[in-house]
């Protein structure tokens, strides 16, 4: 891959920074943006792993009573209240 030298007077627009600048400054700005994005991507990966761990912990500690307890609770009173008196 060959690179062409550009004229210093040429202006390039860097959209994220809304900046009109020379080619070499634009390259430097874009490289800075790539570094910032790389840091943010690492932080995002860390957050995703923390969230996944919390979801696993939440699902492991969730205590749903089994259906047997519900049916036992409902069948405690086998006779209607009128017959007990």
HTML snippet that shows the backbone in 3Dmol.js (N, CA, C, O; Angstrom):
<script src="https://3Dmol.org/build/3Dmol-min.js"></script>
<div id="view" style="width:600px;height:400px;position:relative"></div>
<script>
const pdb = `
ATOM      1  N   UNK A   1       0.853  -1.180   0.000  1.00  0.00           N
ATOM      2  CA  UNK A   1       0.000   0.000   0.000  1.00  0.00           C
ATOM      3  C   UNK A   1       0.894   1.237   0.000  1.00  0.00           C
ATOM      4  O   UNK A   1       1.787   1.360   0.838  1.00  0.00           O
ATOM      5  N   UNK A   2       0.664   2.121  -0.906  1.00  0.00           N
ATOM      6  CA  UNK A   2       1.472   3.333  -0.978  1.00  0.00           C
ATOM      7  C   UNK A   2       0.674   4.503  -0.441  1.00  0.00           C
ATOM      8  O   UNK A   2      -0.547   4.569  -0.580  1.00  0.00           O
ATOM      9  N   UNK A   3       1.394   5.421   0.173  1.00  0.00           N
ATOM     10  CA  UNK A   3       0.737   6.630   0.674  1.00  0.00           C
ATOM     11  C   UNK A   3       1.176   7.801  -0.189  1.00  0.00           C
ATOM     12  O   UNK A   3       2.321   7.872  -0.635  1.00  0.00           O
ATOM     13  N   UNK A   4       0.266   8.696  -0.410  1.00  0.00           N
ATOM     14  CA  UNK A   4       0.575   9.895  -1.177  1.00  0.00           C
ATOM     15  C   UNK A   4       0.728  11.065  -0.219  1.00  0.00           C
ATOM     16  O   UNK A   4      -0.028  11.214   0.741  1.00  0.00           O
ATOM     17  N   UNK A   5       1.716  11.879  -0.502  1.00  0.00           N
ATOM     18  CA  UNK A   5       1.870  13.087   0.311  1.00  0.00           C
ATOM     19  C   UNK A   5       0.794  14.084  -0.100  1.00  0.00           C
ATOM     20  O   UNK A   5       0.527  14.277  -1.286  1.00  0.00           O
ATOM     21  N   UNK A   6       0.201  14.694   0.869  1.00  0.00           N
ATOM     22  CA  UNK A   6      -0.860  15.668   0.590  1.00  0.00           C
ATOM     23  C   UNK A   6      -0.307  17.074   0.815  1.00  0.00           C
ATOM     24  O   UNK A   6       0.669  17.278   1.536  1.00  0.00           O
ATOM     25  N   UNK A   7      -0.945  17.999   0.193  1.00  0.00           N
ATOM     26  CA  UNK A   7      -0.535  19.383   0.393  1.00  0.00           C
ATOM     27  C   UNK A   7      -0.958  19.843   1.780  1.00  0.00           C
ATOM     28  O   UNK A   7      -2.026  19.474   2.268  1.00  0.00           O
ATOM     29  N   UNK A   8      -0.111  20.653   2.412  1.00  0.00           N
ATOM     30  CA  UNK A   8      -0.456  21.161   3.740  1.00  0.00           C
ATOM     31  C   UNK A   8      -1.644  22.101   3.693  1.00  0.00           C
ATOM     32  O   UNK A   8      -2.361  22.232   4.685  1.00  0.00           O
ATOM     33  N   UNK A   9      -1.871  22.754   2.574  1.00  0.00           N
ATOM     34  CA  UNK A   9      -2.967  23.703   2.471  1.00  0.00           C
ATOM     35  C   UNK A   9      -4.334  23.046   2.365  1.00  0.00           C
ATOM     36  O   UNK A   9      -5.347  23.717   2.564  1.00  0.00           O
ATOM     37  N   UNK A  10      -4.394  21.756   2.060  1.00  0.00           N
ATOM     38  CA  UNK A  10      -5.674  21.057   1.934  1.00  0.00           C
ATOM     39  C   UNK A  10      -6.346  20.960   3.299  1.00  0.00           C
ATOM     40  O   UNK A  10      -5.693  20.707   4.311  1.00  0.00           O
ATOM     41  N   UNK A  11      -7.631  21.161   3.311  1.00  0.00           N
ATOM     42  CA  UNK A  11      -8.378  21.061   4.566  1.00  0.00           C
ATOM     43  C   UNK A  11      -9.234  19.808   4.541  1.00  0.00           C
ATOM     44  O   UNK A  11      -9.818  19.466   3.512  1.00  0.00           O
ATOM     45  N   UNK A  12      -9.307  19.130   5.661  1.00  0.00           N
ATOM     46  CA  UNK A  12     -10.116  17.926   5.807  1.00  0.00           C
ATOM     47  C   UNK A  12     -11.075  18.136   6.966  1.00  0.00           C
ATOM     48  O   UNK A  12     -10.744  18.787   7.957  1.00  0.00           O
ATOM     49  N   UNK A  13     -12.236  17.588   6.829  1.00  0.00           N
ATOM     50  CA  UNK A  13     -13.274  17.767   7.843  1.00  0.00           C
ATOM     51  C   UNK A  13     -13.368  16.499   8.680  1.00  0.00           C
ATOM     52  O   UNK A  13     -13.551  15.406   8.145  1.00  0.00           O
ATOM     53  N   UNK A  14     -13.241  16.652   9.999  1.00  0.00           N
ATOM     54  CA  UNK A  14     -13.389  15.531  10.924  1.00  0.00           C
ATOM     55  C   UNK A  14     -14.761  15.688  11.572  1.00  0.00           C
ATOM     56  O   UNK A  14     -14.932  16.556  12.428  1.00  0.00           O
ATOM     57  N   UNK A  15     -15.754  14.862  11.182  1.00  0.00           N
ATOM     58  CA  UNK A  15     -17.141  15.071  11.605  1.00  0.00           C
ATOM     59  C   UNK A  15     -17.357  15.019  13.118  1.00  0.00           C
ATOM     60  O   UNK A  15     -18.101  15.839  13.655  1.00  0.00           O
ATOM     61  N   UNK A  16     -16.726  14.078  13.812  1.00  0.00           N
ATOM     62  CA  UNK A  16     -16.987  13.941  15.250  1.00  0.00           C
ATOM     63  C   UNK A  16     -16.526  15.155  16.041  1.00  0.00           C
ATOM     64  O   UNK A  16     -17.099  15.479  17.081  1.00  0.00           O
ATOM     65  N   UNK A  17     -15.497  15.821  15.553  1.00  0.00           N
ATOM     66  CA  UNK A  17     -14.977  16.989  16.261  1.00  0.00           C
ATOM     67  C   UNK A  17     -15.417  18.298  15.610  1.00  0.00           C
ATOM     68  O   UNK A  17     -15.104  19.380  16.107  1.00  0.00           O
ATOM     69  N   UNK A  18     -16.141  18.197  14.497  1.00  0.00           N
ATOM     70  CA  UNK A  18     -16.563  19.388  13.736  1.00  0.00           C
ATOM     71  C   UNK A  18     -15.365  20.317  13.505  1.00  0.00           C
ATOM     72  O   UNK A  18     -15.363  21.489  13.882  1.00  0.00           O
ATOM     73  N   UNK A  19     -14.373  19.743  12.883  1.00  0.00           N
ATOM     74  CA  UNK A  19     -13.094  20.421  12.784  1.00  0.00           C
ATOM     75  C   UNK A  19     -12.602  20.406  11.340  1.00  0.00           C
ATOM     76  O   UNK A  19     -12.518  19.345  10.722  1.00  0.00           O
ATOM     77  N   UNK A  20     -12.282  21.561  10.810  1.00  0.00           N
ATOM     78  CA  UNK A  20     -11.602  21.653   9.522  1.00  0.00           C
ATOM     79  C   UNK A  20     -10.123  21.792   9.811  1.00  0.00           C
ATOM     80  O   UNK A  20      -9.708  22.717  10.508  1.00  0.00           O
ATOM     81  N   UNK A  21      -9.326  20.881   9.282  1.00  0.00           N
ATOM     82  CA  UNK A  21      -7.907  20.894   9.617  1.00  0.00           C
ATOM     83  C   UNK A  21      -7.102  20.306   8.470  1.00  0.00           C
ATOM     84  O   UNK A  21      -7.666  19.834   7.483  1.00  0.00           O
ATOM     85  N   UNK A  22      -5.789  20.338   8.603  1.00  0.00           N
ATOM     86  CA  UNK A  22      -4.933  19.744   7.584  1.00  0.00           C
ATOM     87  C   UNK A  22      -5.003  18.227   7.694  1.00  0.00           C
ATOM     88  O   UNK A  22      -5.495  17.681   8.681  1.00  0.00           O
ATOM     89  N   UNK A  23      -4.502  17.561   6.662  1.00  0.00           N
ATOM     90  CA  UNK A  23      -4.560  16.102   6.621  1.00  0.00           C
ATOM     91  C   UNK A  23      -3.848  15.487   7.819  1.00  0.00           C
ATOM     92  O   UNK A  23      -4.377  14.572   8.451  1.00  0.00           O
ATOM     93  N   UNK A  24      -2.667  15.975   8.135  1.00  0.00           N
ATOM     94  CA  UNK A  24      -1.880  15.370   9.210  1.00  0.00           C
ATOM     95  C   UNK A  24      -2.530  15.600  10.571  1.00  0.00           C
ATOM     96  O   UNK A  24      -2.485  14.725  11.436  1.00  0.00           O
ATOM     97  N   UNK A  25      -3.125  16.759  10.763  1.00  0.00           N
ATOM     98  CA  UNK A  25      -3.860  16.999  12.010  1.00  0.00           C
ATOM     99  C   UNK A  25      -5.108  16.125  12.072  1.00  0.00           C
ATOM    100  O   UNK A  25      -5.472  15.632  13.139  1.00  0.00           O
ATOM    101  N   UNK A  26      -5.761  15.935  10.932  1.00  0.00           N
ATOM    102  CA  UNK A  26      -6.951  15.083  10.901  1.00  0.00           C
ATOM    103  C   UNK A  26      -6.584  13.654  11.275  1.00  0.00           C
ATOM    104  O   UNK A  26      -7.328  12.994  12.001  1.00  0.00           O
ATOM    105  N   UNK A  27      -5.450  13.172  10.789  1.00  0.00           N
ATOM    106  CA  UNK A  27      -4.997  11.825  11.140  1.00  0.00           C
ATOM    107  C   UNK A  27      -4.744  11.734  12.638  1.00  0.00           C
ATOM    108  O   UNK A  27      -5.109  10.740  13.266  1.00  0.00           O
ATOM    109  N   UNK A  28      -4.131  12.749  13.213  1.00  0.00           N
ATOM    110  CA  UNK A  28      -3.857  12.745  14.652  1.00  0.00           C
ATOM    111  C   UNK A  28      -5.156  12.754  15.449  1.00  0.00           C
ATOM    112  O   UNK A  28      -5.282  12.039  16.443  1.00  0.00           O
ATOM    113  N   UNK A  29      -6.118  13.559  15.015  1.00  0.00           N
ATOM    114  CA  UNK A  29      -7.406  13.625  15.710  1.00  0.00           C
ATOM    115  C   UNK A  29      -8.128  12.286  15.616  1.00  0.00           C
ATOM    116  O   UNK A  29      -8.690  11.814  16.604  1.00  0.00           O
ATOM    117  N   UNK A  30      -8.116  11.678  14.443  1.00  0.00           N
ATOM    118  CA  UNK A  30      -8.786  10.386  14.261  1.00  0.00           C
ATOM    119  C   UNK A  30      -8.108   9.314  15.106  1.00  0.00           C
ATOM    120  O   UNK A  30      -8.787   8.461  15.680  1.00  0.00           O
ATOM    121  N   UNK A  31      -6.784   9.344  15.191  1.00  0.00           N
ATOM    122  CA  UNK A  31      -6.084   8.385  16.049  1.00  0.00           C
ATOM    123  C   UNK A  31      -6.474   8.573  17.510  1.00  0.00           C
ATOM    124  O   UNK A  31      -6.650   7.596  18.239  1.00  0.00           O
ATOM    125  N   UNK A  32      -6.609   9.830  17.940  1.00  0.00           N
ATOM    126  CA  UNK A  32      -7.065  10.095  19.314  1.00  0.00           C
ATOM    127  C   UNK A  32      -8.466   9.540  19.534  1.00  0.00           C
ATOM    128  O   UNK A  32      -8.754   8.955  20.579  1.00  0.00           O
ATOM    129  N   UNK A  33      -9.336   9.727  18.542  1.00  0.00           N
ATOM    130  CA  UNK A  33     -10.698   9.196  18.656  1.00  0.00           C
ATOM    131  C   UNK A  33     -10.688   7.674  18.760  1.00  0.00           C
ATOM    132  O   UNK A  33     -11.452   7.100  19.536  1.00  0.00           O
ATOM    133  N   UNK A  34      -9.835   7.027  17.990  1.00  0.00           N
ATOM    134  CA  UNK A  34      -9.738   5.564  18.058  1.00  0.00           C
ATOM    135  C   UNK A  34      -9.290   5.111  19.447  1.00  0.00           C
ATOM    136  O   UNK A  34      -9.793   4.117  19.969  1.00  0.00           O
ATOM    137  N   UNK A  35      -8.351   5.837  20.040  1.00  0.00           N
ATOM    138  CA  UNK A  35      -7.903   5.491  21.401  1.00  0.00           C
ATOM    139  C   UNK A  35      -9.039   5.662  22.402  1.00  0.00           C
ATOM    140  O   UNK A  35      -9.228   4.819  23.280  1.00  0.00           O
ATOM    141  N   UNK A  36      -9.801   6.761  22.272  1.00  0.00           N
ATOM    142  CA  UNK A  36     -10.938   6.982  23.173  1.00  0.00           C
ATOM    143  C   UNK A  36     -11.972   5.868  23.025  1.00  0.00           C
ATOM    144  O   UNK A  36     -12.510   5.381  24.020  1.00  0.00           O
ATOM    145  N   UNK A  37     -12.247   5.471  21.798  1.00  0.00           N
ATOM    146  CA  UNK A  37     -13.218   4.403  21.554  1.00  0.00           C
ATOM    147  C   UNK A  37     -12.722   3.088  22.141  1.00  0.00           C
ATOM    148  O   UNK A  37     -13.507   2.329  22.710  1.00  0.00           O
ATOM    149  N   UNK A  38     -11.429   2.810  22.010  1.00  0.00           N
ATOM    150  CA  UNK A  38     -10.874   1.568  22.555  1.00  0.00           C
ATOM    151  C   UNK A  38     -11.042   1.519  24.071  1.00  0.00           C
ATOM    152  O   UNK A  38     -11.358   0.468  24.628  1.00  0.00           O
ATOM    153  N   UNK A  39     -10.832   2.649  24.738  1.00  0.00           N
ATOM    154  CA  UNK A  39     -11.018   2.701  26.192  1.00  0.00           C
ATOM    155  C   UNK A  39     -12.483   2.464  26.532  1.00  0.00           C
ATOM    156  O   UNK A  39     -12.794   1.712  27.456  1.00  0.00           O
ATOM    157  N   UNK A  40     -13.383   3.099  25.792  1.00  0.00           N
ATOM    158  CA  UNK A  40     -14.818   2.923  26.047  1.00  0.00           C
ATOM    159  C   UNK A  40     -15.254   1.485  25.785  1.00  0.00           C
ATOM    160  O   UNK A  40     -16.088   0.950  26.516  1.00  0.00           O
ATOM    161  N   UNK A  41     -14.701   0.855  24.755  1.00  0.00           N
ATOM    162  CA  UNK A  41     -15.052  -0.538  24.471  1.00  0.00           C
ATOM    163  C   UNK A  41     -14.629  -1.449  25.613  1.00  0.00           C
ATOM    164  O   UNK A  41     -15.362  -2.368  25.979  1.00  0.00           O
ATOM    165  N   UNK A  42     -13.449  -1.202  26.180  1.00  0.00           N
ATOM    166  CA  UNK A  42     -12.990  -2.015  27.314  1.00  0.00           C
ATOM    167  C   UNK A  42     -13.916  -1.826  28.513  1.00  0.00           C
ATOM    168  O   UNK A  42     -14.259  -2.792  29.195  1.00  0.00           O
ATOM    169  N   UNK A  43     -14.319  -0.587  28.770  1.00  0.00           N
ATOM    170  CA  UNK A  43     -15.242  -0.324  29.878  1.00  0.00           C
ATOM    171  C   UNK A  43     -16.588  -0.996  29.633  1.00  0.00           C
ATOM    172  O   UNK A  43     -17.189  -1.537  30.561  1.00  0.00           O
ATOM    173  N   UNK A  44     -17.064  -0.965  28.393  1.00  0.00           N
ATOM    174  CA  UNK A  44     -18.329  -1.621  28.053  1.00  0.00           C
ATOM    175  C   UNK A  44     -18.250  -3.129  28.267  1.00  0.00           C
ATOM    176  O   UNK A  44     -19.185  -3.729  28.797  1.00  0.00           O
ATOM    177  N   UNK A  45     -17.141  -3.746  27.859  1.00  0.00           N
ATOM    178  CA  UNK A  45     -16.967  -5.182  28.084  1.00  0.00           C
ATOM    179  C   UNK A  45     -17.004  -5.498  29.574  1.00  0.00           C
ATOM    180  O   UNK A  45     -17.620  -6.480  29.989  1.00  0.00           O
ATOM    181  N   UNK A  46     -16.336  -4.656  30.388  1.00  0.00           N
ATOM    182  CA  UNK A  46     -16.351  -4.867  31.837  1.00  0.00           C
ATOM    183  C   UNK A  46     -17.765  -4.764  32.384  1.00  0.00           C
ATOM    184  O   UNK A  46     -18.175  -5.582  33.208  1.00  0.00           O
ATOM    185  N   UNK A  47     -18.513  -3.763  31.931  1.00  0.00           N
ATOM    186  CA  UNK A  47     -19.888  -3.596  32.399  1.00  0.00           C
ATOM    187  C   UNK A  47     -20.765  -4.772  31.994  1.00  0.00           C
ATOM    188  O   UNK A  47     -21.592  -5.235  32.780  1.00  0.00           O
ATOM    189  N   UNK A  48     -20.586  -5.252  30.771  1.00  0.00           N
ATOM    190  CA  UNK A  48     -21.372  -6.406  30.316  1.00  0.00           C
ATOM    191  C   UNK A  48     -21.076  -7.636  31.160  1.00  0.00           C
ATOM    192  O   UNK A  48     -21.986  -8.394  31.500  1.00  0.00           O
ATOM    193  N   UNK A  49     -19.804  -7.838  31.501  1.00  0.00           N
ATOM    194  CA  UNK A  49     -19.473  -9.015  32.312  1.00  0.00           C
ATOM    195  C   UNK A  49     -20.030  -8.871  33.721  1.00  0.00           C
ATOM    196  O   UNK A  49     -20.483  -9.857  34.303  1.00  0.00           O
ATOM    197  N   UNK A  50     -20.007  -7.662  34.282  1.00  0.00           N
ATOM    198  CA  UNK A  50     -20.579  -7.439  35.617  1.00  0.00           C
ATOM    199  C   UNK A  50     -22.081  -7.686  35.587  1.00  0.00           C
ATOM    200  O   UNK A  50     -22.624  -8.322  36.490  1.00  0.00           O
ATOM    201  N   UNK A  51     -22.756  -7.185  34.550  1.00  0.00           N
ATOM    202  CA  UNK A  51     -24.203  -7.387  34.451  1.00  0.00           C
ATOM    203  C   UNK A  51     -24.544  -8.865  34.295  1.00  0.00           C
ATOM    204  O   UNK A  51     -25.515  -9.341  34.883  1.00  0.00           O
ATOM    205  N   UNK A  52     -23.757  -9.589  33.512  1.00  0.00           N
ATOM    206  CA  UNK A  52     -24.009 -11.018  33.330  1.00  0.00           C
ATOM    207  C   UNK A  52     -23.824 -11.764  34.647  1.00  0.00           C
ATOM    208  O   UNK A  52     -24.598 -12.665  34.970  1.00  0.00           O
ATOM    209  N   UNK A  53     -22.801 -11.388  35.400  1.00  0.00           N
ATOM    210  CA  UNK A  53     -22.562 -12.029  36.698  1.00  0.00           C
ATOM    211  C   UNK A  53     -23.707 -11.742  37.651  1.00  0.00           C
ATOM    212  O   UNK A  53     -24.159 -12.636  38.366  1.00  0.00           O
ATOM    213  N   UNK A  54     -24.180 -10.507  37.667  1.00  0.00           N
ATOM    214  CA  UNK A  54     -25.297 -10.156  38.559  1.00  0.00           C
ATOM    215  C   UNK A  54     -26.561 -10.907  38.176  1.00  0.00           C
ATOM    216  O   UNK A  54     -27.308 -11.353  39.047  1.00  0.00           O
ATOM    217  N   UNK A  55     -26.809 -11.053  36.864  1.00  0.00           N
ATOM    218  CA  UNK A  55     -27.984 -11.807  36.428  1.00  0.00           C
ATOM    219  C   UNK A  55     -27.899 -13.255  36.884  1.00  0.00           C
ATOM    220  O   UNK A  55     -28.894 -13.837  37.317  1.00  0.00           O
ATOM    221  N   UNK A  56     -26.713 -13.833  36.785  1.00  0.00           N
ATOM    222  CA  UNK A  56     -26.542 -15.213  37.233  1.00  0.00           C
ATOM    223  C   UNK A  56     -26.754 -15.318  38.738  1.00  0.00           C
ATOM    224  O   UNK A  56     -27.394 -16.253  39.217  1.00  0.00           O
ATOM    225  N   UNK A  57     -26.210 -14.348  39.487  1.00  0.00           N
ATOM    226  CA  UNK A  57     -26.384 -14.359  40.941  1.00  0.00           C
ATOM    227  C   UNK A  57     -27.849 -14.202  41.314  1.00  0.00           C
ATOM    228  O   UNK A  57     -28.348 -14.889  42.206  1.00  0.00           O
ATOM    229  N   UNK A  58     -28.540 -13.288  40.623  1.00  0.00           N
ATOM    230  CA  UNK A  58     -29.960 -13.073  40.916  1.00  0.00           C
ATOM    231  C   UNK A  58     -30.778 -14.320  40.638  1.00  0.00           C
ATOM    232  O   UNK A  58     -31.659 -14.678  41.421  1.00  0.00           O
ATOM    233  N   UNK A  59     -30.493 -14.978  39.536  1.00  0.00           N
ATOM    234  CA  UNK A  59     -31.271 -16.171  39.214  1.00  0.00           C
ATOM    235  C   UNK A  59     -30.925 -17.323  40.146  1.00  0.00           C
ATOM    236  O   UNK A  59     -31.772 -18.181  40.396  1.00  0.00           O
ATOM    237  N   UNK A  60     -29.708 -17.366  40.664  1.00  0.00           N
ATOM    238  CA  UNK A  60     -29.321 -18.438  41.582  1.00  0.00           C
ATOM    239  C   UNK A  60     -29.964 -18.256  42.949  1.00  0.00           C
ATOM    240  O   UNK A  60     -30.295 -19.237  43.614  1.00  0.00           O
ATOM    241  N   UNK A  61     -30.145 -17.006  43.375  1.00  0.00           N
ATOM    242  CA  UNK A  61     -30.686 -16.747  44.708  1.00  0.00           C
ATOM    243  C   UNK A  61     -32.182 -16.495  44.718  1.00  0.00           C
ATOM    244  O   UNK A  61     -32.761 -16.282  45.784  1.00  0.00           O
ATOM    245  N   UNK A  62     -32.815 -16.513  43.569  1.00  0.00           N
ATOM    246  CA  UNK A  62     -34.255 -16.296  43.513  1.00  0.00           C
ATOM    247  C   UNK A  62     -34.937 -17.485  44.170  1.00  0.00           C
ATOM    248  O   UNK A  62     -34.677 -18.636  43.822  1.00  0.00           O
ATOM    249  N   UNK A  63     -35.785 -17.201  45.092  1.00  0.00           N
ATOM    250  CA  UNK A  63     -36.453 -18.281  45.817  1.00  0.00           C
ATOM    251  C   UNK A  63     -37.921 -18.312  45.448  1.00  0.00           C
ATOM    252  O   UNK A  63     -38.745 -17.643  46.072  1.00  0.00           O
ATOM    253  N   UNK A  64     -38.237 -19.082  44.446  1.00  0.00           N
ATOM    254  CA  UNK A  64     -39.629 -19.294  44.075  1.00  0.00           C
ATOM    255  C   UNK A  64     -40.118 -20.519  44.822  1.00  0.00           C
ATOM    256  O   UNK A  64     -39.539 -21.595  44.677  1.00  0.00           O
ATOM    257  N   UNK A  65     -41.162 -20.386  45.612  1.00  0.00           N
ATOM    258  CA  UNK A  65     -41.655 -21.565  46.324  1.00  0.00           C
ATOM    259  C   UNK A  65     -42.200 -22.585  45.337  1.00  0.00           C
ATOM    260  O   UNK A  65     -42.824 -22.215  44.343  1.00  0.00           O
ATOM    261  N   UNK A  66     -41.974 -23.846  45.598  1.00  0.00           N
ATOM    262  CA  UNK A  66     -42.486 -24.859  44.676  1.00  0.00           C
ATOM    263  C   UNK A  66     -44.005 -24.882  44.680  1.00  0.00           C
ATOM    264  O   UNK A  66     -44.643 -24.435  45.633  1.00  0.00           O
ATOM    265  N   UNK A  67     -44.571 -25.400  43.620  1.00  0.00           N
ATOM    266  CA  UNK A  67     -46.022 -25.443  43.481  1.00  0.00           C
ATOM    267  C   UNK A  67     -46.666 -26.317  44.549  1.00  0.00           C
ATOM    268  O   UNK A  67     -47.835 -26.107  44.873  1.00  0.00           O
ATOM    269  N   UNK A  68     -45.958 -27.275  45.102  1.00  0.00           N
ATOM    270  CA  UNK A  68     -46.509 -28.155  46.136  1.00  0.00           C
ATOM    271  C   UNK A  68     -46.912 -27.342  47.356  1.00  0.00           C
ATOM    272  O   UNK A  68     -47.942 -27.619  47.970  1.00  0.00           O
ATOM    273  N   UNK A  69     -46.111 -26.341  47.716  1.00  0.00           N
ATOM    274  CA  UNK A  69     -46.458 -25.511  48.869  1.00  0.00           C
ATOM    275  C   UNK A  69     -47.763 -24.769  48.625  1.00  0.00           C
ATOM    276  O   UNK A  69     -48.580 -24.635  49.536  1.00  0.00           O
ATOM    277  N   UNK A  70     -47.965 -24.286  47.405  1.00  0.00           N
ATOM    278  CA  UNK A  70     -49.210 -23.592  47.106  1.00  0.00           C
ATOM    279  C   UNK A  70     -50.407 -24.526  47.266  1.00  0.00           C
ATOM    280  O   UNK A  70     -51.408 -24.142  47.871  1.00  0.00           O
ATOM    281  N   UNK A  71     -50.320 -25.719  46.746  1.00  0.00           N
ATOM    282  CA  UNK A  71     -51.461 -26.635  46.833  1.00  0.00           C
ATOM    283  C   UNK A  71     -51.684 -27.083  48.273  1.00  0.00           C
ATOM    284  O   UNK A  71     -52.829 -27.285  48.677  1.00  0.00           O
ATOM    285  N   UNK A  72     -50.620 -27.245  49.056  1.00  0.00           N
ATOM    286  CA  UNK A  72     -50.779 -27.631  50.460  1.00  0.00           C
ATOM    287  C   UNK A  72     -51.451 -26.505  51.236  1.00  0.00           C
ATOM    288  O   UNK A  72     -52.298 -26.757  52.093  1.00  0.00           O
ATOM    289  N   UNK A  73     -51.083 -25.295  50.945  1.00  0.00           N
ATOM    290  CA  UNK A  73     -51.676 -24.155  51.638  1.00  0.00           C
ATOM    291  C   UNK A  73     -53.170 -24.051  51.325  1.00  0.00           C
ATOM    292  O   UNK A  73     -53.970 -23.727  52.203  1.00  0.00           O
ATOM    293  N   UNK A  74     -53.533 -24.320  50.097  1.00  0.00           N
ATOM    294  CA  UNK A  74     -54.935 -24.215  49.711  1.00  0.00           C
ATOM    295  C   UNK A  74     -55.773 -25.363  50.277  1.00  0.00           C
ATOM    296  O   UNK A  74     -56.976 -25.203  50.480  1.00  0.00           O
ATOM    297  N   UNK A  75     -55.163 -26.502  50.530  1.00  0.00           N
ATOM    298  CA  UNK A  75     -55.944 -27.644  50.993  1.00  0.00           C
ATOM    299  C   UNK A  75     -55.923 -27.800  52.511  1.00  0.00           C
ATOM    300  O   UNK A  75     -56.361 -28.832  53.019  1.00  0.00           O
ATOM    301  N   UNK A  76     -55.429 -26.813  53.246  1.00  0.00           N
ATOM    302  CA  UNK A  76     -55.395 -26.898  54.711  1.00  0.00           C
ATOM    303  C   UNK A  76     -56.811 -27.016  55.263  1.00  0.00           C
ATOM    304  O   UNK A  76     -57.070 -27.840  56.141  1.00  0.00           O
ATOM    305  N   UNK A  77     -57.704 -26.219  54.766  1.00  0.00           N
ATOM    306  CA  UNK A  77     -59.084 -26.243  55.247  1.00  0.00           C
ATOM    307  C   UNK A  77     -59.884 -27.141  54.315  1.00  0.00           C
ATOM    308  O   UNK A  77     -60.285 -26.711  53.234  1.00  0.00           O
ATOM    309  N   UNK A  78     -60.113 -28.347  54.710  1.00  0.00           N
ATOM    310  CA  UNK A  78     -60.825 -29.288  53.855  1.00  0.00           C
ATOM    311  C   UNK A  78     -62.332 -29.190  54.031  1.00  0.00           C
ATOM    312  O   UNK A  78     -63.081 -29.593  53.141  1.00  0.00           O
ATOM    313  N   UNK A  79     -62.794 -28.656  55.174  1.00  0.00           N
ATOM    314  CA  UNK A  79     -64.233 -28.530  55.408  1.00  0.00           C
ATOM    315  C   UNK A  79     -64.637 -27.071  55.314  1.00  0.00           C
ATOM    316  O   UNK A  79     -63.856 -26.192  55.677  1.00  0.00           O
ATOM    317  N   UNK A  80     -65.820 -26.800  54.842  1.00  0.00           N
ATOM    318  CA  UNK A  80     -66.295 -25.414  54.813  1.00  0.00           C
ATOM    319  C   UNK A  80     -66.407 -24.863  56.232  1.00  0.00           C
ATOM    320  O   UNK A  80     -66.572 -25.625  57.185  1.00  0.00           O
ATOM    321  N   UNK A  81     -66.320 -23.559  56.372  1.00  0.00           N
ATOM    322  CA  UNK A  81     -66.348 -22.909  57.681  1.00  0.00           C
ATOM    323  C   UNK A  81     -67.678 -23.142  58.392  1.00  0.00           C
ATOM    324  O   UNK A  81     -67.689 -23.176  59.622  1.00  0.00           O
ATOM    325  N   UNK A  82     -68.791 -23.304  57.694  1.00  0.00           N
ATOM    326  CA  UNK A  82     -70.101 -23.497  58.317  1.00  0.00           C
ATOM    327  C   UNK A  82     -70.174 -24.837  59.046  1.00  0.00           C
ATOM    328  O   UNK A  82     -70.816 -24.931  60.092  1.00  0.00           O
ATOM    329  N   UNK A  83     -69.538 -25.854  58.521  1.00  0.00           N
ATOM    330  CA  UNK A  83     -69.603 -27.177  59.138  1.00  0.00           C
ATOM    331  C   UNK A  83     -68.735 -27.261  60.387  1.00  0.00           C
ATOM    332  O   UNK A  83     -69.029 -28.067  61.270  1.00  0.00           O
ATOM    333  N   UNK A  84     -67.670 -26.455  60.497  1.00  0.00           N
ATOM    334  CA  UNK A  84     -66.779 -26.505  61.653  1.00  0.00           C
ATOM    335  C   UNK A  84     -67.471 -25.995  62.906  1.00  0.00           C
ATOM    336  O   UNK A  84     -67.133 -26.447  64.000  1.00  0.00           O
ATOM    337  N   UNK A  85     -68.405 -25.093  62.801  1.00  0.00           N
ATOM    338  CA  UNK A  85     -69.040 -24.495  63.976  1.00  0.00           C
ATOM    339  C   UNK A  85     -70.024 -25.390  64.535  1.00  0.00           C
ATOM    340  O   UNK A  85     -70.664 -25.057  65.533  1.00  0.00           O
TER     341      UNK A  85
END
`;
const viewer = $3Dmol.createViewer("view");
viewer.addModel(pdb, "pdb");
viewer.setStyle({}, {cartoon: {color: "spectrum"}});
viewer.zoomTo();
viewer.render();
</script>
